Amino acid sequence: MTTPEQHDPPEEHGEPGQPGQPGVPTPGWRRLDRRTVAASTIVAAGALAVTAVPAGSALLLAGVGLGWVMLWTIGGTILGAAATAVIETARLAVTSYRVGAHRIERRVRFLSSSTTSLSTGRVRTVEIWADLVQRRMGVATVRLASGETDGSRLVLGALDREVAEELRRRLLAERAAADTTELVRLDPRWVRYAPASVMTPLFGLLGIGVVFQVADWFRAVPEMLDWIWSRIGDLPIAVIAVGVVLLALVVGTVASVALFVENWWNLRLERHEDGSLELRRGLLVGRHTSFDGRRIRGVTLHEPPGFRALGAARLDVVASGVGTGKDDEGKKKQSPALVPPSPRAVSTGAAGTILGEPVPTSLLAHPSAARRRRLVRAGAAVVATTGVTLVPAVLWPWLWWVPLAALGLSTAIAIWAALDNVRGLGHAVTDGVVALRKGSLTRRTDILERDGILGWNIRRSPLQRRAGLATLVATTAGGSGAFRLPDVGRDQAPALWRTAGPVWDHLAE
């Protein structure tokens, strides 16, 4: 049972008036909207039907009879949809909520009673989430997050759409009345940046893996492999390898484009006069998210190699209760995404408006010792990779060319990654922000407001001390809470740790 925070004032009782206002009795417990049962059942049935198509195709290729395929696919879809309807009906029967003057509560009464409570004064982000079916039925899921570092959340799924919007307006009354400025609106041409993500080949491999997993459920992998090998077995191994890579890239490209369209269609990012942000996006699943400006601690620019080659970047917000991990209750935190892959000027322009000053363009490079450390690591990776590939060459002498190919390929990749990592390593300190940049394949620039930096952790390994380097970790109340900058020069570190106050001059000696 989640108990109310001790610092919140108790709800008051006064003269009759409008429900939910201070001094007025708390309204009674309410049920969630019953239309969510039908919406969830339709979504589950659709998802199962979509999954059944490739699964049925794989089974037919493996030689399974049409009757069995129809039984497993259609029967499984019907059974899954029915189970969803039963589960959702039971959930609605045991779940209720109420909105008081100072607190929102959700109660689940089944074998035992559990009440989740969130103070209205501590709500910092509000997300109204509705998929295509929910939008057609006029319902939406409301997700509330506090400004605490653990991102405590409360989810109401689902409410009538008008009730959800009214709840958002009530919680963010001051923000809703403020003047707004549009920062970003989606340009459909930005979809060309989606395949440049480092996740594209992984999506392709995942798609191929799903097909094999489905076939394995029905023990049809040998038959499927025989069918594939009978058609490509006469081709050279190099051609087959190239074909597999191209197939993964094609599948990954389709998946990346589809995810971009689904996540970012109808994007509109607005900034209120008090610094708060409102984000609307989504094609099939509509999302309306609000971020409290008092809890924003900075932004992050993501620039993997593909984005840099195209002059693109992606922007995330650094704020309390927002991040990519999970909170203390195991629930996923509010997504920090603000701007999709887009021209770098778009992301940096939005970041500059949010921060109140332009994004630093000239970052201070780190000492040459940082480059030596990365080149040494690259050499170690080449030796390890080549050593592993020697094993098949010893066992099967006709594979003598594998270690040579591995040596050449790993050397080229390792040296490029090391030098690219060095080029990306840097930092900058201005009157208002601190910029920390690192990485190659996952290059990111964390731009933190100086007022939001709580402190610095200084870490030095024996090799770093010998090279005159240190790793600095900035701590804030937003995002992951820790932002790491490796291999800072000894003479560069004071300018960074002084952003947390003069006391660090003494502690860092």
Secondary structure, DSSP 8 states (H G I E B T S, - for coil): -----TTS------SS-STTSTTS-----EE--THHHHHHHHHHHHHHHHHHHHHHHHHHHTT--HHHHHHHHHHHHHHHHHHHHHHHHHHHHHEEEEE-SSEEEEEEESSSEEEEEEEGGGEEEEEEEE-HHHHHHTEEEEEEEESSTT--EEEEEEEEHHHHHHHHHHHTHHHHHS-EEEEEE--GGGGGGGGGSTTHHHHHHHHHHHHHHHHHHTT-HHHHHHHHHHHHTTS-HHHHHHHHHHHHHHHHHHHHHHHHHHHHTT-EEEEETTS-EEEEE-SSSEEEEEE-GGGEEEEEEE--HHHHHHTEEEEEEEETTBSSSB-TTS-B-B--EEEEEEEHHHHHHHHHHHHTS------EE--HHHHHHHHHHHHHHHHHHHHHHHHHHHHSGGGTHHHHHHHHHHHHHHHHHHHHHHHH-EEEE-SSEEEEEE-STT-EEEEEEGGGEEEEEEE--HHHHHHTEEEEEEEESSTTSEEEEEEEETTTHHHHHGGG-THHHHHT-
